[in-house]
Amino acid sequence: MKALINRRYGDPSAVLELADLPRPSPARGEVLIRVHAAAVDPGVWILVTGRPPAMRLMGFGVRRPKHPVRGRDLAGVVVETGPDVTTLAPGDEVYGTCDRGSYAEYTVAPVTWLARKPARLSFAEAAAVPVSGQTALAAIRAAGPLTGRRMMITGAGGGIGVFAVQLAIAAGARVTAVCGPGKAALMESLGVDRVIDYTRDEVDRDGPVHDVILDTAGCRPFPLLRRALTRTGRVLLAGGGHDAPGLLGGFTRQLRAPLLTTFARQRFRPVAGRESTAGLEDLSRAIDAGTLTPVIGRTFPLESGADAITHLAGGHPTGKTVITI
Ligand SMILES: NC(=O)c1ccc[n+]([C@@H]2O[C@H](COP(=O)([O-])OP(=O)(O)OC[C@H]3O[C@@H](n4cnc5c(N)ncnc54)[C@H](OP(=O)(O)O)[C@@H]3O)[C@@H](O)[C@H]2O)c1
């Protein structure tokens, strides 16, 4: 089978290559999937470049990637089930995540990280959902009740942002989207209350009016976020700065968050997405109800996977970047 691999860390265009590999076999609790589409997220960039260096100590491979095939999100069709799999069968259309690489014609994934693909989505649209959608879902849950409350989302036009905006609006929030100049029309089409173009205005433009801030862009200083937040509001840190220098890159920002909370009534806390069938099924329900629709900025064929990751690494993708296989 064809697969996009990197056997060493480095710049995507230098280290990624198309290879011919044997098909994997599903182990207990896993299924073999013919992958039709996969998406790109900053986590993939981290596993291609090996940056920030601390991530190499987290089991991904110190000198080189432990598993060579890249990609986490996927949508495709089950072709074989491993022992003890009772919930899925060959022919089922699924979406979800895997840890053996989805930029390949075939991959294996645990059934507990998969759900049936929503019928109204194409494979490309479904592949756009899992990592960013589940992170956005975790953030909306951490936000608490949102009916009538004001929520600011930085990086609103990016991978996590486009899901978070829609989930927040569906939960009753009045959303302020912080994004670059090319994304105001998209944000308005999704139903946001206000748009802050960060090239013209700062996030504290309207004063301390936001009950919740979801920070996915990870680049505005904490004092500025505080000035946009009500006295008892909360800041949820989803990420950002993964490409910042240093051993931990931008992750220092998440590590500092609990310390800030100690000294203030305003709360800062990191949020992380989790792979789960239940989370995907919650997203499927919103998709079926029409309150959540994936936004795909660009699509690339598998052979151009390095270009897809370079596009994301440029820092200004619109919604999700998808690879078709
Ligand atoms: N916690 C978790 O479980 C989890 C899961 C996945 C990802 N992450 C992390 O979360 C971060 C965001 O991920 P993502 O997939 O949403 O990334 P993404 O798709 O690259 O989106 C980032 C967005 O930020 C916008 N942006 C850039 N500079 C900005 C600024 N100064 N102010 C506001 N927006 C700005 C970019 O476009 P414009 O400039 O054009 O608006 C882009 O749309 C990454 O660091 C990633 O590693 C965390």
The ligand as an SDF file (V2000), in Angstrom:
LIG
                    3D

 48 52  0  0  0  0  0  0  0  0999 V2000
   -5.4060   20.7290   23.2840 N   0  0  0  0  0  0  0  0  0  0  0  0
   -5.6140   19.8370   22.3110 C   0  0  0  0  0  0  0  0  0  0  0  0
   -6.1570   18.7290   22.5170 O   0  0  0  0  0  0  0  0  0  0  0  0
   -5.2150   20.2330   20.9180 C   0  0  0  0  0  0  0  0  0  0  0  0
   -5.6650   19.4850   19.8240 C   0  0  0  0  0  0  0  0  0  0  0  0
   -5.3210   19.9110   18.5620 C   0  0  0  0  0  0  0  0  0  0  0  0
   -4.5120   21.0620   18.4280 C   0  0  0  0  0  0  0  0  0  0  0  0
   -4.0620   21.7090   19.5170 N   0  0  0  0  0  0  0  0  0  0  0  0
   -3.2240   22.9310   19.4020 C   0  0  0  0  0  0  0  0  0  0  0  0
   -4.1090   24.0430   19.2490 O   0  0  0  0  0  0  0  0  0  0  0  0
   -3.4950   25.0220   18.4060 C   0  0  0  0  0  0  0  0  0  0  0  0
   -4.4780   25.4010   17.2890 C   0  0  0  0  0  0  0  0  0  0  0  0
   -4.7680   24.2360   16.5130 O   0  0  0  0  0  0  0  0  0  0  0  0
   -5.6010   24.3650   15.1670 P   0  0  0  0  0  0  0  0  0  0  0  0
   -5.7250   23.0030   14.6140 O   0  0  0  0  0  0  0  0  0  0  0  0
   -6.8060   25.1880   15.3700 O   0  0  0  0  0  0  0  0  0  0  0  0
   -4.5380   25.2140   14.2900 O   0  0  0  0  0  0  0  0  0  0  0  0
   -4.7290   25.9120   12.8710 P   0  0  0  0  0  0  0  0  0  0  0  0
   -5.7020   25.1490   12.0560 O   0  0  0  0  0  0  0  0  0  0  0  0
   -3.3520   26.1440   12.3530 O   0  0  0  0  0  0  0  0  0  0  0  0
   -5.4200   27.3140   13.1960 O   0  0  0  0  0  0  0  0  0  0  0  0
   -4.7590   28.3490   13.8520 C   0  0  0  0  0  0  0  0  0  0  0  0
   -5.4960   29.6260   13.4640 C   0  0  0  0  0  0  0  0  0  0  0  0
   -4.9890   30.7310   14.1860 O   0  0  0  0  0  0  0  0  0  0  0  0
   -5.1070   31.8990   13.3540 C   0  0  0  0  0  0  0  0  0  0  0  0
   -4.1760   32.9020   13.8470 N   0  0  0  0  0  0  0  0  0  0  0  0
   -2.8660   33.0510   13.5600 C   0  0  0  0  0  0  0  0  0  0  0  0
   -2.3750   34.1200   14.2440 N   0  0  0  0  0  0  0  0  0  0  0  0
   -3.4080   34.6030   14.9890 C   0  0  0  0  0  0  0  0  0  0  0  0
   -3.5490   35.6800   15.9060 C   0  0  0  0  0  0  0  0  0  0  0  0
   -2.5240   36.5030   16.1890 N   0  0  0  0  0  0  0  0  0  0  0  0
   -4.7590   35.8600   16.5070 N   0  0  0  0  0  0  0  0  0  0  0  0
   -5.8060   35.0730   16.2200 C   0  0  0  0  0  0  0  0  0  0  0  0
   -5.7500   34.0490   15.3450 N   0  0  0  0  0  0  0  0  0  0  0  0
   -4.5560   33.8240   14.7300 C   0  0  0  0  0  0  0  0  0  0  0  0
   -4.8060   31.4080   11.9730 C   0  0  0  0  0  0  0  0  0  0  0  0
   -5.4280   32.0510   10.8570 O   0  0  0  0  0  0  0  0  0  0  0  0
   -5.6590   33.6370   10.6130 P   0  0  0  0  0  0  0  0  0  0  0  0
   -4.4120   34.2930   11.0730 O   0  0  0  0  0  0  0  0  0  0  0  0
   -5.8350   33.7380    9.1280 O   0  0  0  0  0  0  0  0  0  0  0  0
   -6.8830   34.0060   11.3670 O   0  0  0  0  0  0  0  0  0  0  0  0
   -5.3800   29.9850   11.9930 C   0  0  0  0  0  0  0  0  0  0  0  0
   -6.6700   29.9720   11.4220 O   0  0  0  0  0  0  0  0  0  0  0  0
   -2.1850   24.4020   17.9150 C   0  0  0  0  0  0  0  0  0  0  0  0
   -1.1210   24.9180   18.6830 O   0  0  0  0  0  0  0  0  0  0  0  0
   -2.3400   22.9300   18.1770 C   0  0  0  0  0  0  0  0  0  0  0  0
   -1.0960   22.2960   18.4340 O   0  0  0  0  0  0  0  0  0  0  0  0
   -4.4120   21.3540   20.7440 C   0  0  0  0  0  0  0  0  0  0  0  0
  1  2  1  0
  2  3  2  0
  2  4  1  0
  4  5  1  0
  4 48  2  0
  5  6  2  0
  6  7  1  0
  7  8  2  0
  8  9  1  0
  8 48  1  0
  9 10  1  0
  9 46  1  0
 10 11  1  0
 11 12  1  0
 11 44  1  0
 12 13  1  0
 13 14  1  0
 14 15  2  0
 14 16  1  0
 14 17  1  0
 17 18  1  0
 18 19  2  0
 18 20  1  0
 18 21  1  0
 21 22  1  0
 22 23  1  0
 23 24  1  0
 23 42  1  0
 24 25  1  0
 25 26  1  0
 25 36  1  0
 26 27  1  0
 26 35  1  0
 27 28  2  0
 28 29  1  0
 29 30  1  0
 29 35  2  0
 30 31  1  0
 30 32  2  0
 32 33  1  0
 33 34  2  0
 34 35  1  0
 36 37  1  0
 36 42  1  0
 37 38  1  0
 38 39  2  0
 38 40  1  0
 38 41  1  0
 42 43  1  0
 44 45  1  0
 44 46  1  0
 46 47  1  0
M  CHG  2   8   1  16  -1
M  END
$$$$
